[in-house]
């Protein structure tokens, strides 16, 4: 969990994607997140977290639905939603915290 603290304690916004390899909706988000990361460049970070490999973290954050997306800045959660999102929506949301 201390690694998680290091991930989210940054000046730039961090978009977290909690996913599972077997989930079809999560698979659909791969390309979307790639586009988001490309569009934002070094203004933000996009990090994918496999819930099966990080079960303790997913439980601590009460991740129930997949994919679950969160935006953190300076260690504070700014936004959270479960379900698929399109790239433009996510880019707009993250830019609010740049």
N, C-alpha and C positions, 0 to 999 in steps of 0.2 A: 504493500500500500504506500510505502514511502516514495516509490518510483512514481506513483500516481500524483502525489503531491508535487513532485518536481515537474511533471508534465503540465499541470494546470496553473502553477504559480508563475505565469509569464505575463509580460506586458502585452504581448500580441494575443488575440483571441485564439482559442483552441476549439476546433470542432471535433467532437468525439462521436464515432459511429460504433455502437455496440451491435455486433452481428454474430451470426452463426453460419458456418459453411453450408449447412444443409437447408437453410431457409431461402426460398425462392425470392421473396421480397428483398432480402439482403443482397442476393446476387445481382438483382437489378440496380441496386444502389452503387455497385462498384464503379461503373462508368460515370455516374452522376458525381460521385465524390472525386474522381480523377479530374473531371471538368472543373469542379469547385476549387480544388487545389491549384490547378493550372491558372485559373482566373485570378485567384488571390495572391499567388506568388509568395513573397516573403512577408506579406501583411498579416498572414494568419497561418496556423498549422492545422492539418487534417490528420487525425489519428484514428485508425481502425483498431477496435478491441474485440477479440474473439471471446464471447461469453463462456465458451466451454473451457478455454485455457485460463480464463480470468474469472472463474466462478465466484470467488470470494468478493472481488470488487463489484461484480454485477449484482450480487445479493446486497452488498452494503449500500449500493445506489438504488436499490429496488427496481432493477431493470426487469420488466415483465414481458412487454411486447417487443418484437424485433421487426425491423431495426429500431433502436432507440438512439436518437441524436441529441447531443448536448453541446452547448457553447459555454466555455469557461473563460474568464479573464481575471488575472490577478488572484487566482485561487477561488473565485466566486462563480457559482453557476448563474448564468445570465438567461438561458433559454433551454427548454427541454421539450421534446415531443417524440412520440413513438409513431412509426409508420413511414412510408416512403414520402420523400420530398423531391421536388425538381431542383435542378442546379440553380436556376435564377433566384428561386425563393431562398435557398441556403446562402447564396452569395450575398443577397440583400441583407439577410439576417446577420451574417458575420460582419459585414461592412459597418453595421450600426455600432460595433464595438471596436473598430480599428482606431 
